[in-house]
Amino acid sequence: MRFMFTLYRNYVVQFVIQMQISNAAIVQRLAGNFVKLSRNKFGNYVVQMLLENSNLRIVGFIIQEIMNSPEFLDVLLSPFGNHVAQAGLKFSVVSIYIIT
């Protein structure tokens, strides 16, 4: 995971994600760390790239992990995390439930 926190190694990970060959394996490896990555200067690019280049099941998994975190509001208020939140809105399917 430390590759996601450095500038140049981060590019390699993003390139692999864009190839869309092993995104599920990458997500499995990063599970539990998406909040930390979202708030990091370089890690947020990896999360955004996964949201943009993965199927809806993976996108939903990432979004659920971030939203279910007690640090969710910190992600939204973070200068880097807010970009992840915007990507989540852009690349996900949003369902609206009306509670009566």
N, C-alpha and C positions, 0 to 999 in steps of 0.2 A: 504494500500500500504506500510505502514511502515514495514511490515513483510519482504519485499524484501531487506531491507537495513541492516538487522542484520544477523549475521552468522548462528545461530541455527534455528531461525524461517524460514530463507531462505531454509533450508533443507526440512522443512515440505511442503513448497510450491512446491519445486522441486519434491517431492515424489508424491504429488497430480497430478502434470502435467504429470509425467511418467505414471500414471494410465489412462490417456487420457479420463477421464470421463467428465470433465467440463472445458476443455481448452478454449472453446468459451466464457464461462462466465468469466473466468479469464482474457482473452484478452479484453473483453468488459469493465471490471473493471479497467484495466491498460491503456486503450486507452488514448492517450495524454501524456503518461509518459514513453514511450519506449526509448526516447533519454536519459532522466535522468537516467533510470535504466541501460541502456547500458554503461554509463560512471561511474557507481558505482561498487566498488570492489565486492560486493555481488549481487547486482541487475543484473549484466551482466550474471550471471549463470542462473537466471530465464528466461531471454530473450533467451539465447542459448537453454535452455531446451524446451521452447515453440516452437522455430524454429525446433528443432529436433523431437518433439513429436506431432506436429499438422498437420492438413491437409493443402493443398496448398493454400486454400483461406485465412486461418489464417496467414500462413507464408507470403503471399503476402501483407496482411494488415499491418503486423508488419514492413516489409521491406519498404513499401510505406511511412508509417509514419516517419520512420527514414530518408529515402532519401529526403522527402519533407521538412524536417526541415532545418531552416537556420543554425543549428548547426551540419549538416551532416558531414562536414569535421572535426569538433572537435571530433565526434564519431570515425571516422577513425583513427585519430591521438592519441586518448586516449589509454592508456595501457590496459584498459579493453574493450573499445568499439571496438577495432580492432578484438577482438575474436568474438564479435557479428557479425561484418561484414563478417568474414570468415565463420561463421556458416550460415549466410544468403546466401552466395554463394554456400555452400555445400548442403543446404536443399531446395533450391528454383529451380524453372524452369526459366531459363534465355531465354528471347527472344531477338533476335538481329534484329533491323530494319535498313535497308539501306535507307538513305535519298538521293534521287536523285534530 
